[in-house]
Amino acid sequence: MSMNRAPWSNVHFYDACTGATLGGFYQQGSLTEATMVWIVWNWIVRHRSSGRTIRPSSKPFVPGDYDVYSKGTVRVSDEPHSVSGREDAFREGVRARDGKCVISDVWAGFQDAHSFPLEYESLWIQDNCSRWITNMDSAVESSKINSLQNGLLMSENLHTVFDQYLFSVNPDVEILDPICRDPDSPDHVSDDVLRWHFRQCTDFPAGTDMMATLRTELYGKERLEMELESRLRFIPGEG
């Protein structure tokens, strides 16, 4: 069941012909008018109070009410949304901050990804990983796993292999798109979280005592659990 996210939105869209509410989102200041025009490329979007039609520019998209004009019927997606307001805020915040795949520069078909997976929130809490998050010090959410600092926007195919730990980003060597690593932004992706993900992708050298390594290394128990889960997931007849 979809939840009403209107109370968290500061941008609202309406069908110019019927006045019906189409939806909205929360603008933190990183979404530009150019990105919005690209998102709604076949519609005309007009700021209701000023009557100004939105054109491609580097200006931030201003919060407010907007009328949407279309030659045909404006249809709202029936894609199900999470009933969790914090997950919705994560999704919308990561998309607004990054605007594109920060790995490949792809501008379409992207998804928001948790660097530390949401399904392992219990491990996140157990190992106090919230210490890596600096933009939610006063947050009501105790775990902070849905902080934008734990998120990246990437193309769908990259998201799949990222979640399978088939590739990662070493923040000390590789360079991500600066849009998600702006040190002046409180929502920049956490290097510590990226290092954690990179560790999960590191193979064991030939001849290594895997269990001894897992018992002694940092994040060893998380790696063991994830290694078992990923292998058992693909056993025929299981799951």
URPE-V104185 format. One record per pair of residues at least 12 apart in sequence whose ideal C-beta (glycine too) atoms are under 10 Angstrom apart, sorted by sequence separation. I is the first residue (numbers start at 1). J is the second residue. D is the distance in whole Angstrom. If there is no record, write none. Layout:
# URPE-V104185
i->(I:I)
j->(J:J)
d->(D:D)
This chain:
# URPE-V104185
i->(11:12:13:33:50:54:98:130:132:133:135:136:176:11:12:49:116:130:131:133:134:135:136:176:181:210:211:214:9:10:11:40:47:50:52:53:98:129:130:133:135:136:210:6:9:10:11:47:49:95:97:128:129:130:132:133:134:154:176:202:8:9:10:11:37:45:48:49:51:53:94:95:116:129:133:6:8:9:10:37:47:48:49:94:95:115:125:130:132:133:152:210:5:6:8:9:10:36:37:38:47:48:94:125:132:171:176:199:5:37:46:47:48:93:94:124:125:171:172:199:200:204:5:11:34:36:37:46:47:91:92:94:124:125:130:169:171:174:199:5:22:33:34:35:36:45:46:91:122:124:129:170:171:199:202:33:34:39:45:46:90:121:123:169:171:172:196:200:201:33:34:35:44:45:46:171:172:195:196:199:200:204:32:33:34:36:37:44:45:90:121:152:153:170:171:174:195:199:11:32:33:34:36:43:44:87:118:120:121:152:169:170:173:32:33:35:40:43:44:124:153:168:169:171:172:196:200:13:16:32:33:34:43:44:87:118:153:168:170:171:200:16:32:33:40:42:43:90:117:118:152:168:169:170:16:31:32:33:42:43:116:151:168:169:170:13:16:30:31:36:40:42:115:167:168:200:29:30:43:87:114:116:149:167:168:170:13:16:28:29:114:118:148:165:168:169:170:27:29:114:117:165:168:14:27:29:40:84:115:116:163:165:167:168:13:27:28:61:115:116:162:165:166:12:25:27:82:112:114:115:149:151:165:26:27:113:114:115:148:149:152:164:165:25:113:114:148:149:151:24:112:113:147:148:149:150:151:162:112:113:147:148:149:150:24:111:112:113:148:149:152:24:110:111:112:147:148:149:150:151:152:110:111:113:147:149:150:21:22:110:111:119:149:150:22:23:109:110:111:113:114:117:149:152:22:109:110:111:113:117:147:150:106:108:109:111:112:113:115:150:19:20:106:107:108:109:110:111:114:115:117:145:103:106:110:111:113:114:137:11:16:17:98:102:103:104:105:106:109:113:135:136:11:12:14:16:17:97:101:102:103:104:106:111:135:136:10:11:12:13:14:15:16:17:22:89:94:96:101:102:103:106:111:134:135:10:11:12:13:14:15:16:17:22:23:86:93:98:100:101:102:104:115:134:135:9:10:11:12:13:14:15:16:20:22:23:86:93:94:97:98:99:100:101:104:115:134:11:13:15:18:21:86:90:91:93:97:98:100:101:103:135:17:18:20:39:85:90:92:94:95:97:98:101:102:103:134:17:84:86:89:90:94:96:101:133:15:16:86:87:88:89:90:93:94:95:101:132:134:165:15:86:87:89:94:103:132:133:14:35:39:86:90:91:94:132:133:13:15:28:31:35:38:85:86:90:129:131:132:165:26:38:84:91:132:165:13:25:26:30:35:36:129:132:25:28:31:32:35:103:129:132:166:27:28:30:31:34:35:165:25:26:30:31:103:164:25:26:29:30:32:102:129:163:24:25:28:29:30:31:27:28:30:38:39:124:127:164:25:26:38:25:103:35:105:124:103:104:102:103:115:116:102:115:2:5:101:102:116:2:8:100:102:115:116:2:3:7:98:99:102:115:116:1:2:3:98:100:102:114:115:1:2:3:5:8:99:100:115:116:117:2:3:4:8:98:99:115:116:1:3:97:98:115:5:9:97:114:115:117:5:8:113:116:3:11:97:115:2:94:5:102:97:97:129:96:97:98:127:97:127:94:129:93:127:94:126:127:123:126:123:124:123:120:123:122:123:120:116:120:119:117:120:119:30:28:30:30:30:30:29:28:30:28:29:28)
j->(23:24:25:45:62:66:110:142:144:145:147:148:188:24:25:62:129:143:144:146:147:148:149:189:194:223:224:227:23:24:25:54:61:64:66:67:112:143:144:147:149:150:224:21:24:25:26:62:64:110:112:143:144:145:147:148:149:169:191:217:24:25:26:27:53:61:64:65:67:69:110:111:132:145:149:23:25:26:27:54:64:65:66:111:112:132:142:147:149:150:169:227:23:24:26:27:28:54:55:56:65:66:112:143:150:189:194:217:24:56:65:66:67:112:113:143:144:190:191:218:219:223:25:31:54:56:57:66:67:111:112:114:144:145:150:189:191:194:219:26:43:54:55:56:57:66:67:112:143:145:150:191:192:220:223:55:56:61:67:68:112:143:145:191:193:194:218:222:223:56:57:58:67:68:69:194:195:218:219:222:223:227:56:57:58:60:61:68:69:114:145:176:177:194:195:198:219:223:36:57:58:59:61:68:69:112:143:145:146:177:194:195:198:58:59:61:66:69:70:150:179:194:195:197:198:222:226:40:43:59:60:61:70:71:114:145:180:195:197:198:227:44:60:61:68:70:71:118:145:146:180:196:197:198:45:60:61:62:71:72:145:180:197:198:199:43:46:60:61:66:70:72:145:197:198:230:60:61:74:118:145:147:180:198:199:201:45:48:60:61:146:150:180:197:200:201:202:60:62:147:150:198:201:48:61:63:74:118:149:150:197:199:201:202:48:62:63:96:150:151:197:200:201:48:61:63:118:148:150:151:185:187:201:63:64:150:151:152:185:186:189:201:202:63:151:152:186:187:189:63:151:152:186:187:188:189:190:201:152:153:187:188:189:190:65:152:153:154:189:190:193:66:152:153:154:189:190:191:192:193:194:153:154:156:190:192:193:65:66:154:155:163:193:194:67:68:154:155:156:158:159:162:194:197:68:155:156:157:159:163:193:196:153:155:156:158:159:160:162:197:67:68:154:155:156:157:158:159:162:163:165:193:152:155:159:160:162:163:186:61:66:67:148:152:153:154:155:156:159:163:185:186:62:63:65:67:68:148:152:153:154:155:157:162:186:187:62:63:64:65:66:67:68:69:74:141:146:148:153:154:155:158:163:186:187:63:64:65:66:67:68:69:70:75:76:139:146:151:153:154:155:157:168:187:188:63:64:65:66:67:68:69:70:74:76:77:140:147:148:151:152:153:154:155:158:169:188:66:68:70:73:76:141:145:146:148:152:153:155:156:158:190:73:74:76:95:141:146:148:150:151:153:154:157:158:159:190:74:141:143:146:147:151:153:158:190:73:74:144:145:146:147:148:151:152:153:159:190:192:223:74:145:146:148:153:162:191:192:74:95:99:146:150:151:154:192:193:74:76:89:92:96:99:146:147:151:190:192:193:226:88:100:146:153:194:227:76:88:89:93:98:99:192:195:89:92:95:96:99:167:193:196:230:92:93:95:96:99:100:230:91:92:96:97:169:230:92:93:96:97:99:169:196:230:92:93:96:97:98:99:96:97:99:107:108:193:196:233:95:96:108:96:174:107:177:196:176:177:176:177:189:190:177:190:78:81:177:178:192:79:85:177:179:192:193:80:81:85:176:177:180:193:194:80:81:82:177:179:181:193:194:81:82:83:85:88:179:180:195:196:197:83:84:85:89:179:180:196:197:83:85:179:180:197:88:92:180:197:198:200:89:92:197:200:88:96:182:200:88:180:92:189:185:187:219:187:188:189:218:189:219:187:222:187:221:189:221:222:219:222:221:222:222:222:225:225:226:225:222:226:226:226:229:229:148:148:179:180:182:185:185:185:187:186:187:187)
d->(9:4:9:9:9:8:8:8:9:8:6:9:10:5:9:10:6:6:9:10:9:7:8:7:9:9:8:8:8:8:5:8:10:8:10:10:8:8:4:4:6:10:9:8:4:8:7:7:6:8:10:10:8:8:9:9:7:10:10:10:9:6:6:5:10:9:7:7:9:9:10:9:9:8:5:9:9:6:6:6:6:4:10:9:6:10:8:8:7:7:8:9:8:7:5:9:9:6:7:8:8:6:4:5:8:8:8:8:8:5:10:6:6:9:8:6:9:9:8:7:8:10:8:9:9:9:9:6:8:9:9:9:8:8:10:9:4:9:6:8:10:5:9:9:10:5:5:5:9:5:9:10:9:10:9:7:4:10:8:8:7:6:10:10:9:9:9:7:10:6:6:10:9:6:7:4:7:10:6:9:6:10:8:5:6:10:9:7:8:8:5:8:9:7:6:9:10:7:9:7:8:8:5:5:4:9:10:9:9:9:5:7:9:6:5:7:10:6:8:9:9:8:9:10:9:8:6:9:9:6:8:9:5:9:10:6:8:9:9:8:9:8:6:5:7:7:9:9:9:7:6:10:7:5:9:7:6:8:8:10:6:9:5:7:10:9:7:7:5:9:9:9:10:10:4:10:5:9:7:8:7:10:10:10:8:9:8:9:9:9:8:9:9:8:7:9:10:7:10:10:9:9:4:8:6:9:10:10:9:6:10:10:7:9:10:8:10:9:5:10:8:5:7:9:10:5:10:9:6:7:10:9:5:8:9:9:6:6:9:8:6:9:9:10:7:8:9:6:7:9:6:5:10:4:7:8:10:9:8:7:8:8:6:7:9:10:6:6:8:4:10:9:10:7:8:10:9:9:10:9:9:5:7:10:8:9:5:10:9:6:8:9:7:10:10:10:10:5:5:8:10:10:10:10:6:6:7:10:5:7:9:10:10:8:5:9:8:10:8:10:9:10:8:9:10:8:9:5:10:10:10:10:8:4:8:9:6:8:10:7:9:9:9:6:9:7:9:9:10:7:9:9:8:9:7:4:9:6:9:6:5:6:9:10:4:10:10:5:8:8:7:8:6:8:6:10:10:9:6:6:7:8:10:7:6:4:7:5:5:5:6:5:8:9:6:9:9:8:7:5:10:9:9:10:8:9:8:8:7:8:7:9:8:8:6:9:9:9:6:8:7:7:9:4:6:9:9:7:5:8:10:9:5:9:9:5:10:4:9:9:5:9:9:9:9:9:10:4:10:9:9:8:9:10:10:9:8:8:10:9:7:8:4:9:7:7:9:9:10:10:9:10:7:7:7:6:9:5:10:9:5:9:6:9:5:8:8:9:10:9:9:5:8:8:10:4:8:9:9:10:10:8:9:10:9:6:9:8:5:7:9:9:8:10:10:9:9:9:7:9:10:10:8:9:10:9:8:10:5:9:7:8:10:9:6:10:5:9:8:7:10:6:5:8:7:7:5:7:8:5:8:9:7:10:10:9:6:9:8:7:7:7:8:7:10:10:9:9:8:8:9:7:10:9:7:10:7:9:5:8:7:9:4:8:9:8:8:9:10:9:7:7:7:10:6:6:7:9:10:9:5:5:10:8:5:8:7:8:8:9:6:9:9:5:7:7:7:10:10:6:9:8:8:10:6:6:10:7:7:6:7:7:5:5:6:9:6:9:9:9:9:8:10:9:7:10:9:10:10:8:8:8:8:6:10:9:9:9:9:9:7:9:9:7:9:9:9:7:9:9:8:9:5:7:7:10:9:8:9:7:10:8:9:9:10:9:8:10:9:8:9:9:8:10:10:7)
